[in-house]
Each structure stands twice: as structure tokens, then as C-alpha cells.
Amino acid sequence: MKDLTDRIDWAIVETTAWEWGGRIVAALAIFLIGRWVARRVSKIMQLAMQRAGSDPTVIDFMGKVGFGVLLVLVCVAALDRLGVPSASLVAAVGAAGLAIGLAMQGSLANLASGVLIILFKPFRKGDFVEVGGMSGVVREVGMLLTRMTTGDNRDVSMPNAQVLGNPIINYSFNGTRRIDLLIGIGYAAEAAQAMDIIRGVLAREERVLKDPEPVLMVESLNESSVDLMVRPWVNTGDYWPVRGALLRDIKSALDEAGIEIPFPQRTVHVLAGNGTVDGAAAAGAD
């Protein structure tokens, strides 16, 4: 053992240790400082885009992409400081990227779909949308997932490919929406009188827009009611509050005027034993 230690050139060992120790410390410093710089540059880029009036969805997405690209460059620089040849590193990263790409085709499809969502903007952060049978407010369009919050405060994460592969209904895209109501009145009531009462309710509701004007007409004659079509326009943000208020106020106004909002009924004729009609009775809804 002593002969082995005697044959070791400790000067070379010390020199090599100092050299590799310095490389490791330098590489670690490059990585830590570079990661901090990448995060700061990403934040600055997001602030610049925000001041320029860019869409919040684009700002979030580009911030993440920018940070990821810069972090890859920092890792390459750190490994180069350790002595890993850049050409070999690039070739290894390319081969690994190809293998990972083949193994993660679904994730790449989600990434590509996320880019298309950002470019074509079918919705923005904060919009109320319906996609794939789910509806909610868009919170984030990430690199792989789109996140929404439903009306009952549930968090929904949907792959971007699934979002782009389904019809997208954006309820917030336009500034105004039409409320579609169907009000039934009894056949004994005057349709013109009921329509005048409903017009008064619409006129008293300040959130109903005057332009375009509300549409009010007889929609159909059903078995037990005359159905009136009521279609006022409101600002998108007022849709649900105004809809509920109109239903309440129209019901109250028709009740005050003595106009019945009927329910389905069936008249039953009872036959006596000799086959003649003995009487009639009204039954409730089927």
C-alpha cells in the first residue's frame, strides 16, 4: 500500500482537484446566476408586453416560453464550463429531443395547440367559455393545459389539443348578449294586453338596452298556453342578473293584471254505464 501511495504524484492530484473544483464551482455559479437572470429577463419581457397592451394570455405564455429557452442556454453554458464539448452536447440534446418527441407525441400536440390558441385567440384570459361540455372562466392558457374555473368554483384543467379539437363557445367575445325568454299565458287572456305589460317591465329595467330594441311576439299556440317570445338585449356582464330579474318582474306584473301563466292540463270525460257522458273533470299536469 505504501509503494502505491509513493508512486502517486500528489502534485498532479492537487492540481487536478483544484482545476475540477474550480470548474464545478464556476458551472454551479453560471447555473444559479443564469437562472436568476433568465427569470428576471422573463419578468421584464412580460412587463414590457403588458405596457404595450398585449393580451394577458399571450403575456403569460410568452413569459414561460422565454424563461424555458433562456434556462436551456444557461444549462448549455454551465455544462460547457465543465468541459462538455458544445457540439457533442447539441448533438446529444438533438437526439434526446427526437426520442422524447416520439415518446411524447400527445404532449407535443398539446404544445402546438397552445401556440395556435395564442395566435388565433378564440378566447382570452378572463373570458367565460364553453369547451368540450365544460363551461367556466379562463384562468390560464399554459404550454400543455388550459385551466378554467366553473361557476361553482371548480378548477378544470383541459389539454390544449382537446380544447382546440372541440367547438369553442365564447360568451364574452361580444359586448352584448340577447336574453331569450318564453312566457306562456292562458287562452282566456288577451295576448296584446300581456305583451303591453311585458313591454312595460322591459322599459322599467334600466339594464335592458334600447338598441337593438327588444323583440316581443307570439311564438306558438301550444295545447295549454299561448307562448310569447321575449328577446331583450343586455351587456354581457349583466346577462344572468337581468334574466333573473325579468322573470321575476314579468311574473309579478302578469299576476297583478290577473293574467294566468298556465300549466299543462288534461280534461277527462267520465262515461256512464250506458256509454253517455256523465260529467267532466280537470286533472293536473301529466
Residue frames relative to the residue before (quaternion, step in Angstrom):
aa qw qx qy qz dx dy dz
M 1.0000 0.0000 0.0000 0.0000 0.00 0.00 0.00
K 0.6470 0.5215 -0.3125 0.4602 3.54 1.07 -0.87
D 0.6243 0.5361 -0.3376 0.4570 3.59 1.08 -0.77
L 0.6421 0.5293 -0.3231 0.4508 3.60 1.02 -0.81
T 0.6842 0.4705 -0.2904 0.4756 3.56 0.91 -0.90
D 0.6258 0.5398 -0.3459 0.4443 3.55 1.08 -0.62
R 0.6807 0.4921 -0.2966 0.4544 3.58 1.11 -0.67
I 0.5701 0.5914 -0.3922 0.4139 3.65 1.23 -0.25
D 0.3201 -0.7280 0.5759 0.1891 3.53 -0.90 0.95
W 0.2321 -0.8268 0.4973 0.1239 3.56 -0.01 1.30
A 0.5668 0.5843 -0.3975 0.4234 3.57 1.11 -0.39
I 0.6567 0.4886 -0.3067 0.4858 3.58 1.01 -0.84
V 0.6296 0.5325 -0.3375 0.4541 3.61 0.99 -0.82
E 0.6663 0.5008 -0.3069 0.4594 3.56 0.93 -0.91
T 0.6538 0.5157 -0.3137 0.4563 3.55 0.97 -0.87
T 0.6651 0.5040 -0.2977 0.4637 3.57 0.96 -0.94
A 0.6437 0.5256 -0.3235 0.4525 3.58 0.97 -0.86
W 0.6625 0.4930 -0.3083 0.4721 3.57 0.93 -0.88
E 0.6515 0.5266 -0.3200 0.4425 3.56 1.00 -0.87
W 0.7202 0.4293 -0.2564 0.4809 3.62 0.81 -0.99
G 0.5971 0.5459 -0.3635 0.4619 3.57 1.10 -0.60
G 0.6545 0.5008 -0.3091 0.4747 3.56 1.00 -0.83
R 0.6418 0.5241 -0.3282 0.4536 3.58 0.99 -0.79
I 0.6651 0.5046 -0.3065 0.4572 3.58 0.93 -0.93
V 0.6554 0.5001 -0.3141 0.4708 3.57 0.94 -0.87
A 0.6610 0.5060 -0.3082 0.4605 3.58 0.95 -0.89
A 0.6552 0.5065 -0.3161 0.4628 3.60 0.96 -0.87
L 0.6501 0.5088 -0.3146 0.4686 3.57 0.99 -0.84
A 0.6463 0.5118 -0.3161 0.4695 3.57 1.00 -0.80
I 0.6330 0.5240 -0.3317 0.4634 3.59 1.00 -0.83
F 0.6723 0.5034 -0.3056 0.4484 3.58 0.92 -0.89
L 0.7009 0.4752 -0.2846 0.4494 3.59 0.82 -0.99
I 0.6887 0.4576 -0.2826 0.4863 3.56 0.89 -0.94
G 0.6502 0.5258 -0.3175 0.4472 3.57 0.99 -0.84
R 0.6383 0.5164 -0.3318 0.4646 3.60 1.01 -0.76
W 0.6414 0.5158 -0.3197 0.4695 3.57 1.02 -0.80
V 0.6562 0.5020 -0.3060 0.4731 3.57 0.98 -0.91
A 0.6373 0.5310 -0.3314 0.4494 3.60 0.96 -0.85
R 0.6591 0.4960 -0.3128 0.4709 3.58 0.96 -0.85
R 0.6593 0.5053 -0.3119 0.4612 3.60 0.97 -0.83
V 0.6469 0.5078 -0.3200 0.4703 3.58 0.98 -0.85
S 0.6312 0.5261 -0.3313 0.4637 3.60 1.01 -0.79
K 0.6572 0.5026 -0.3118 0.4672 3.61 0.94 -0.83
I 0.6493 0.5133 -0.3162 0.4638 3.57 0.97 -0.88
M 0.6406 0.5213 -0.3202 0.4640 3.58 1.00 -0.82
Q 0.6551 0.5067 -0.3106 0.4665 3.59 0.99 -0.81
L 0.6502 0.5081 -0.3194 0.4659 3.60 0.99 -0.81
A 0.6397 0.5206 -0.3252 0.4626 3.58 1.02 -0.81
M 0.6646 0.4891 -0.3031 0.4767 3.59 0.95 -0.83
Q 0.6278 0.5325 -0.3351 0.4582 3.57 1.09 -0.72
R 0.6616 0.4916 -0.3062 0.4762 3.60 0.98 -0.83
A 0.6622 0.5021 -0.3016 0.4673 3.57 1.14 -0.62
G 0.5282 -0.6655 0.3926 0.3522 3.60 1.29 -0.05
S 0.3254 0.7564 -0.5115 0.2456 3.59 1.15 0.47
D 0.6210 -0.5498 0.4131 0.3761 3.52 -1.27 0.46
P 0.5506 -0.6374 0.4180 0.3405 3.66 -0.90 0.84
T 0.6149 0.5495 -0.3517 0.4430 3.59 1.06 -0.68
V 0.6552 0.4993 -0.3011 0.4803 3.58 0.99 -0.88
I 0.6324 0.5486 -0.3314 0.4351 3.59 0.97 -0.86
D 0.6804 0.4847 -0.2942 0.4642 3.59 0.84 -0.96
F 0.6774 0.5044 -0.2963 0.4460 3.57 0.86 -0.97
M 0.6993 0.4674 -0.2809 0.4623 3.59 0.80 -0.98
G 0.5992 0.5605 -0.3616 0.4428 3.59 1.10 -0.61
K 0.6759 0.4836 -0.2887 0.4753 3.57 0.96 -0.87
V 0.6517 0.5089 -0.3164 0.4650 3.58 0.95 -0.85
G 0.6587 0.5170 -0.3083 0.4515 3.59 0.92 -0.91
F 0.6558 0.5000 -0.3147 0.4699 3.58 0.93 -0.85
G 0.6539 0.5239 -0.3193 0.4428 3.60 0.94 -0.82
V 0.6606 0.5018 -0.3077 0.4659 3.59 0.95 -0.87
L 0.6731 0.4923 -0.2997 0.4633 3.57 0.90 -0.90
L 0.6432 0.5243 -0.3287 0.4510 3.59 1.01 -0.75
V 0.6124 0.5312 -0.3477 0.4711 3.61 1.07 -0.66
L 0.6522 0.5050 -0.3130 0.4708 3.61 0.96 -0.84
V 0.6326 0.5261 -0.3300 0.4628 3.58 1.03 -0.77
C 0.6508 0.5113 -0.3147 0.4648 3.60 0.96 -0.85
V 0.6339 0.5182 -0.3303 0.4696 3.60 0.99 -0.78
A 0.6608 0.5021 -0.3103 0.4638 3.60 0.94 -0.86
A 0.6527 0.5123 -0.3196 0.4576 3.61 0.98 -0.81
L 0.6742 0.4802 -0.2977 0.4757 3.58 0.93 -0.86
D 0.6110 0.5410 -0.3480 0.4614 3.58 1.07 -0.66
R 0.6360 0.5208 -0.3263 0.4666 3.60 1.05 -0.73
L 0.6468 0.5083 -0.3191 0.4706 3.59 1.15 -0.54
G 0.6100 -0.5819 0.3408 0.4161 3.55 1.28 -0.18
V 0.4644 0.6510 -0.4686 0.3754 3.57 1.26 0.17
P 0.4408 -0.7126 0.4686 0.2799 3.65 -0.62 1.05
S 0.5218 -0.6674 0.4342 0.3062 3.56 -0.87 0.95
A 0.6487 0.5236 -0.3321 0.4413 3.59 0.95 -0.86
S 0.6672 0.4848 -0.3016 0.4784 3.56 0.92 -0.88
L 0.6380 0.5343 -0.3252 0.4491 3.56 1.03 -0.79
V 0.6539 0.5073 -0.3110 0.4674 3.57 0.95 -0.89
A 0.6504 0.5097 -0.3164 0.4659 3.58 0.99 -0.86
A 0.6557 0.5053 -0.3132 0.4654 3.58 0.99 -0.83
V 0.6483 0.5078 -0.3183 0.4696 3.57 0.98 -0.84
G 0.6422 0.5261 -0.3230 0.4544 3.59 1.02 -0.79
A 0.6660 0.4886 -0.3015 0.4763 3.58 0.94 -0.89
A 0.6551 0.4993 -0.3119 0.4736 3.56 0.98 -0.85
G 0.6383 0.5345 -0.3250 0.4486 3.55 1.01 -0.79
L 0.6402 0.5177 -0.3234 0.4665 3.58 1.03 -0.78
A 0.6695 0.4945 -0.3005 0.4657 3.57 0.92 -0.92
I 0.6637 0.4930 -0.3039 0.4734 3.56 0.94 -0.88
G 0.6357 0.5462 -0.3286 0.4353 3.57 1.01 -0.80
L 0.6619 0.4907 -0.3065 0.4765 3.57 1.00 -0.81
A 0.6974 0.4714 -0.2738 0.4653 3.56 1.04 -0.75
M 0.7740 0.2963 -0.1459 0.5403 3.57 1.17 -0.52
Q 0.0784 0.8333 -0.5413 0.0808 3.57 0.83 0.98
G 0.6302 0.5426 -0.3376 0.4410 3.58 1.03 -0.75
S 0.6630 0.4984 -0.3034 0.4690 3.57 0.96 -0.86
L 0.6426 0.5061 -0.3266 0.4735 3.58 1.02 -0.75
A 0.6150 0.5297 -0.3468 0.4701 3.59 1.07 -0.68
N 0.6444 0.5066 -0.3193 0.4756 3.58 1.03 -0.78
L 0.6382 0.5249 -0.3233 0.4612 3.58 1.02 -0.80
A 0.6638 0.4907 -0.3028 0.4764 3.59 0.92 -0.91
S 0.6451 0.5128 -0.3232 0.4653 3.59 1.00 -0.79
G 0.6226 0.5384 -0.3385 0.4559 3.58 1.05 -0.72
V 0.6385 0.5126 -0.3230 0.4746 3.57 1.01 -0.79
L 0.6623 0.4995 -0.3083 0.4655 3.61 0.95 -0.83
I 0.6184 0.5291 -0.3484 0.4651 3.59 1.04 -0.71
I 0.6535 0.5075 -0.3119 0.4669 3.56 0.99 -0.83
L 0.6905 0.4937 -0.2877 0.4434 3.59 0.93 -0.89
F 0.7898 0.3464 -0.1747 0.4752 3.59 0.77 -1.02
K 0.2451 -0.8399 0.4638 0.1396 3.59 1.32 -0.20
P 0.0764 0.7958 -0.5962 0.0735 3.64 0.47 1.07
F 0.7754 -0.0011 -0.0296 0.6308 3.57 1.27 -0.31
R 0.2885 -0.7410 0.5820 0.1703 3.52 -1.33 0.30
K 0.6677 -0.4658 0.3822 0.4371 3.53 -1.29 0.19
G 0.7711 0.3078 -0.2498 0.4982 3.57 -0.79 1.05
D 0.5496 0.6022 -0.4047 0.4142 3.62 1.24 -0.17
F 0.3524 -0.6881 0.5894 0.2343 3.54 -1.24 0.61
V 0.0373 0.8241 -0.5563 0.1002 3.57 -0.48 1.25
E 0.2353 -0.7153 0.6340 0.1761 3.51 -1.42 0.25
V 0.0905 0.7926 -0.5884 0.1318 3.56 -0.64 1.18
G 0.8662 0.0161 -0.0160 0.4991 3.56 -0.90 0.94
G 0.7188 -0.4437 0.2526 0.4720 3.58 1.00 0.74
M 0.6689 0.4356 -0.3008 0.5219 3.60 1.28 -0.01
S 0.0994 -0.7893 0.6042 0.0459 3.57 -1.06 0.76
G 0.2813 0.7515 -0.5614 0.2024 3.56 -1.07 0.73
V 0.5961 -0.5452 0.4505 0.3801 3.53 -1.38 -0.04
V 0.4347 -0.7036 0.4999 0.2570 3.59 -0.82 1.01
R 0.1922 -0.7928 0.5719 0.0862 3.57 -0.76 1.09
E 0.8111 -0.0767 0.1242 0.5663 3.56 0.93 -0.89
V 0.1589 -0.7214 0.6626 0.1237 3.53 -1.19 0.72
G 0.1175 -0.8301 0.5442 0.0298 3.56 -0.19 1.29
M 0.7258 -0.4212 0.3089 0.4476 3.53 -1.31 -0.12
L 0.7963 0.2295 -0.1170 0.5473 3.59 1.11 -0.65
L 0.8062 0.2323 -0.0800 0.5381 3.59 1.05 -0.76
T 0.2414 -0.6993 0.6474 0.1834 3.51 -1.34 0.48
R 0.1710 -0.8053 0.5643 0.0627 3.56 -0.78 1.06
M 0.0559 -0.7874 0.6138 -0.0074 3.54 -1.01 0.95
T 0.2581 -0.7167 0.6202 0.1872 3.54 -1.33 0.40
T 0.3536 -0.7582 0.5118 0.1952 3.57 -0.64 1.13
G 0.7041 -0.4766 0.3268 0.4126 3.53 -1.32 0.20
D 0.7203 0.3777 -0.2460 0.5273 3.61 1.15 -0.53
N 0.5939 -0.6509 0.3195 0.3486 3.56 1.23 0.75
R 0.4076 0.6580 -0.5218 0.3585 3.58 0.95 0.88
D 0.3716 -0.7165 0.5499 0.2147 3.54 -1.10 0.76
V 0.0863 -0.7947 0.6008 0.0046 3.57 -0.79 1.08
S 0.0865 -0.7706 0.6307 0.0303 3.57 -0.83 1.05
M 0.0205 -0.8181 0.5725 -0.0496 3.56 -0.61 1.17
P 0.4950 -0.6552 0.4690 0.3251 3.64 -0.82 0.90
N 0.5699 -0.6343 0.4048 0.3302 3.56 -0.96 0.89
A 0.6228 0.5411 -0.3499 0.4437 3.60 1.03 -0.72
Q 0.6546 0.4969 -0.3125 0.4764 3.57 1.04 -0.74
V 0.6132 0.5423 -0.3451 0.4592 3.58 1.06 -0.71
L 0.7250 0.4365 -0.2458 0.4727 3.56 0.82 -1.01
G 0.6790 0.5061 -0.2907 0.4454 3.59 1.17 -0.50
N 0.6907 0.4162 -0.2713 0.5254 3.60 1.29 0.01
P 0.5966 -0.5354 0.4304 0.4149 3.59 -1.19 0.38
I 0.2086 -0.7748 0.5899 0.0907 3.56 -0.95 0.95
I 0.1086 -0.7765 0.6196 0.0364 3.57 -0.71 1.13
N 0.0964 -0.8046 0.5858 0.0136 3.57 -0.49 1.23
Y 0.2326 -0.8101 0.5280 0.1044 3.56 -0.32 1.28
S 0.6949 0.4749 -0.2659 0.4701 3.59 1.23 -0.37
F 0.4289 0.7393 -0.4501 0.2584 3.60 1.25 -0.13
N 0.7661 0.2745 -0.1526 0.5608 3.58 0.93 -0.92
G 0.5696 -0.6425 0.4107 0.3068 3.54 -1.16 0.60
T 0.7724 0.2613 -0.1523 0.5585 3.59 1.20 -0.40
R 0.1199 -0.7699 0.6217 0.0799 3.55 -1.29 0.50
R 0.3819 -0.7026 0.5525 0.2352 3.54 -1.23 0.54
I 0.2749 -0.7338 0.5991 0.1643 3.55 -1.01 0.89
D 0.1585 -0.7894 0.5889 0.0703 3.59 -0.76 1.03
L 0.0257 0.7923 -0.6063 0.0633 3.56 -0.56 1.22
L 0.1431 -0.7560 0.6330 0.0851 3.55 -1.16 0.68
I 0.0562 -0.8198 0.5689 -0.0340 3.57 -0.37 1.30
G 0.1958 -0.7975 0.5632 0.0923 3.58 -0.71 1.07
I 0.0640 -0.7753 0.6275 0.0325 3.58 -1.02 0.86
G 0.5960 -0.5912 0.4078 0.3591 3.59 -1.21 0.46
Y 0.6070 -0.5710 0.4097 0.3710 3.56 -1.21 0.48
A 0.6187 0.5538 -0.3532 0.4311 3.61 1.14 -0.46
A 0.6255 0.5469 -0.3352 0.4443 3.60 1.20 -0.41
E 0.4766 -0.6370 0.5240 0.3041 3.53 -1.29 0.46
A 0.4255 -0.7202 0.4850 0.2550 3.58 -0.63 1.10
A 0.6427 0.5314 -0.3335 0.4396 3.59 0.98 -0.82
Q 0.6449 0.5150 -0.3227 0.4634 3.60 0.99 -0.80
A 0.6594 0.5057 -0.3102 0.4619 3.58 0.92 -0.91
M 0.6542 0.5084 -0.3188 0.4603 3.60 0.98 -0.79
D 0.6270 0.5236 -0.3403 0.4658 3.60 1.05 -0.70
I 0.6355 0.5228 -0.3253 0.4658 3.58 1.01 -0.83
I 0.6707 0.4884 -0.3025 0.4692 3.59 0.92 -0.89
R 0.6117 0.5364 -0.3555 0.4601 3.60 1.03 -0.69
G 0.6371 0.5267 -0.3276 0.4577 3.58 1.03 -0.76
V 0.6341 0.5193 -0.3267 0.4707 3.57 1.02 -0.79
L 0.6578 0.5045 -0.3076 0.4671 3.59 0.93 -0.87
A 0.6576 0.5153 -0.3151 0.4502 3.59 0.99 -0.81
R 0.6844 0.4865 -0.2915 0.4582 3.59 1.04 -0.70
E 0.6237 0.5186 -0.3461 0.4714 3.59 1.20 -0.40
E 0.3401 -0.7951 0.4696 0.1777 3.59 -0.29 1.30
R 0.6664 0.5271 -0.3117 0.4254 3.60 1.09 -0.57
V 0.5388 0.5804 -0.4142 0.4486 3.60 1.27 -0.09
L 0.4040 -0.7393 0.4885 0.2273 3.58 -0.76 1.06
K 0.4362 -0.6861 0.5242 0.2533 3.53 -1.15 0.71
D 0.7782 0.1575 -0.0831 0.6022 3.57 1.19 -0.55
P 0.4480 -0.2910 -0.8144 0.2265 1.54 -1.12 2.25
E 0.5819 -0.6077 0.4218 0.3380 3.52 -1.18 0.63
P 0.5586 -0.5933 0.4491 0.3664 3.61 -1.13 0.57
V 0.3161 -0.7205 0.5880 0.1875 3.56 -1.14 0.71
L 0.0498 0.7893 -0.6075 0.0740 3.58 -0.86 1.00
M 0.2354 0.7655 -0.5611 0.2094 3.58 -0.61 1.15
V 0.5619 -0.5490 0.4779 0.3930 3.55 -1.36 0.17
E 0.2729 -0.8041 0.5120 0.1297 3.56 -0.59 1.16
S 0.7879 -0.1775 0.1468 0.5711 3.59 0.91 -0.86
L 0.3499 -0.6849 0.5955 0.2321 3.53 -1.39 0.32
N 0.1181 -0.8249 0.5518 0.0344 3.55 -0.23 1.27
E 0.7446 -0.4151 0.2804 0.4412 3.55 -1.31 0.07
S 0.8307 0.1732 -0.0556 0.5262 3.58 0.92 -0.88
S 0.7924 0.2236 -0.1327 0.5518 3.63 1.19 0.07
V 0.3543 -0.6451 0.6245 0.2615 3.48 -1.41 0.34
D 0.2159 -0.8153 0.5288 0.0949 3.57 -0.49 1.20
L 0.1823 -0.7797 0.5948 0.0711 3.54 -0.83 1.11
M 0.3021 -0.7395 0.5776 0.1677 3.56 -0.92 0.97
V 0.0363 -0.7883 0.6135 -0.0285 3.59 -0.75 1.11
R 0.0723 0.8233 -0.5523 0.1092 3.59 -0.50 1.20
P 0.0435 0.7965 -0.5995 0.0649 3.59 0.01 1.25
W 0.3536 -0.7107 0.5662 0.2221 3.58 -1.32 0.37
V 0.0368 -0.7880 0.6145 -0.0110 3.56 -1.08 0.82
N 0.5978 -0.5023 0.4535 0.4296 3.55 -1.31 0.11
T 0.6373 -0.5850 0.3420 0.3669 3.56 -1.02 0.84
G 0.6850 0.5007 -0.2928 0.4409 3.58 0.92 -0.83
D 0.6874 0.4736 -0.2745 0.4773 3.60 1.24 -0.41
Y 0.3642 0.7876 -0.4640 0.1780 3.61 1.25 -0.14
W 0.7659 0.3912 -0.2325 0.4542 3.61 0.50 -1.12
P 0.6521 0.4952 -0.3529 0.4528 3.68 0.85 -0.70
V 0.6832 0.4758 -0.2991 0.4663 3.59 0.92 -0.86
R 0.6146 0.5511 -0.3565 0.4376 3.60 0.97 -0.75
G 0.6852 0.4757 -0.2876 0.4707 3.57 0.86 -0.92
A 0.6579 0.5124 -0.3151 0.4531 3.58 0.97 -0.84
L 0.6554 0.5127 -0.3206 0.4526 3.61 0.96 -0.79
L 0.6375 0.5165 -0.3376 0.4613 3.59 0.92 -0.80
R 0.6630 0.5045 -0.3055 0.4610 3.57 0.94 -0.86
D 0.7194 0.4611 -0.2607 0.4492 3.58 0.80 -1.04
I 0.6291 0.5196 -0.3417 0.4664 3.62 1.04 -0.73
K 0.6332 0.5227 -0.3312 0.4650 3.60 0.96 -0.81
S 0.6788 0.4879 -0.2982 0.4607 3.59 0.86 -0.93
A 0.6705 0.5042 -0.3080 0.4486 3.61 0.92 -0.90
L 0.6641 0.4859 -0.3125 0.4745 3.61 0.95 -0.78
D 0.6226 0.5312 -0.3430 0.4611 3.60 1.03 -0.69
E 0.6536 0.5169 -0.3130 0.4557 3.60 0.95 -0.86
A 0.7005 0.4459 -0.2651 0.4901 3.59 1.06 -0.71
G 0.4969 -0.6790 0.4168 0.3440 3.60 1.24 -0.04
I 0.4712 0.6532 -0.4529 0.3823 3.57 1.20 0.47
E 0.3291 -0.7829 0.5038 0.1581 3.54 -0.61 1.16
I 0.2288 -0.6970 0.6578 0.1706 3.51 -1.16 0.74
P 0.2266 -0.8539 0.4521 0.1232 3.60 0.02 1.29
F 0.2740 -0.6895 0.6324 0.2227 3.48 -1.42 0.14
P 0.6500 -0.5353 0.3472 0.4128 3.62 -1.11 0.53
Q 0.0388 -0.7962 0.6036 -0.0162 3.57 -0.93 0.95
R 0.1655 -0.7577 0.6204 0.1169 3.55 -1.29 0.42
T 0.2816 -0.7494 0.5789 0.1549 3.56 -0.93 0.95
V 0.1492 -0.7986 0.5817 0.0401 3.57 -0.77 1.11
H 0.1927 -0.7682 0.6041 0.0885 3.60 -0.79 1.06
V 0.2199 -0.7842 0.5717 0.0987 3.58 -0.68 1.15
L 0.2527 -0.7876 0.5500 0.1154 3.60 -0.70 1.12
A 0.4319 -0.6682 0.5393 0.2759 3.56 -1.07 0.80
G 0.7168 -0.4606 0.3011 0.4282 3.56 -1.28 0.17
N 0.6943 0.4664 -0.2935 0.4629 3.63 1.08 -0.56
G 0.6252 -0.5777 0.3344 0.4044 3.59 1.28 0.24
T 0.5764 0.5710 -0.3958 0.4301 3.61 1.26 0.07
V 0.5738 -0.5839 0.4438 0.3644 3.55 -1.24 0.49
D 0.2399 -0.7953 0.5457 0.1102 3.57 -0.71 1.12
G 0.7780 -0.2049 0.1614 0.5716 3.59 1.10 -0.60
A 0.2963 -0.7413 0.5702 0.1935 3.56 -1.28 -0.03
A 0.0497 -0.7871 0.6147 0.0132 3.54 -1.13 0.67
A 0.3561 -0.7197 0.5573 0.2115 3.55 -1.15 0.65
A 0.1886 -0.7791 0.5906 0.0935 3.54 -0.84 1.00
G 0.5983 -0.5790 0.4137 0.3684 3.57 -1.25 0.37
A 0.7743 -0.3408 0.2628 0.4640 3.49 -1.36 -0.21
D 0.5647 -0.6016 0.4492 0.3426 3.55 -1.14 0.76
